Amino acid sequence: MRRSFICAAALLMAGLCGCSRNETLAHRLNEADRVLVLRPDNGVTMTLTGEQLRKLVQAVESAKKIKTEGLCASPGYTLVFYKSSVHLATLPTAADLVFFINDAAYHDESGTLRKVGETFRMKHPY
């Protein structure tokens, strides 16, 4: 009995540890009803909901972790996810290509960040 419990606990831990940080975060972000796109230098914002929000969450989930060593990317906008009035997460971005999750860089290969950046700059040019 004890051996079965230990095996089950080990399998559970392996399963939990198998999720990458961005997949775990994406599960939480699936609860979001909006994301605030914020330009940190001047406080200008744009709100995304619905399909745009879902695509952004999918981009976070599928983004690939990259090394930050030697990474040279201009700071971008900040994504602030909410469910009603509850803050879920804040993700800085860079160069319309990279999300930062707990100081780790993740490359968005889907092009979603680029599209969000283009829309943001069209609505709020410098």
Sequence and secondary structure as in RCSB ss.txt:
>XXXX:A:sequence
MRRSFICAAALLMAGLCGCSRNETLAHRLNEADRVLVLRPDNGVTMTLTGEQLRKLVQAVESAKKIKTEGLCASP
GYTLVFYKSSVHLATLPTAADLVFFINDAAYHDESGTLRKVGETFRMKHPY
>XXXX:A:secstr
 HHHHHHHHHHHHHHHHTS HHHHHHHHHTT SEEEEE TTT  EEEE HHHHHHHHHHHHH EEE  TT    E
EEEEEEEETTEEEEEEEEETTTEEEETTEEEE  SSHHHHHHHHHHHHS  
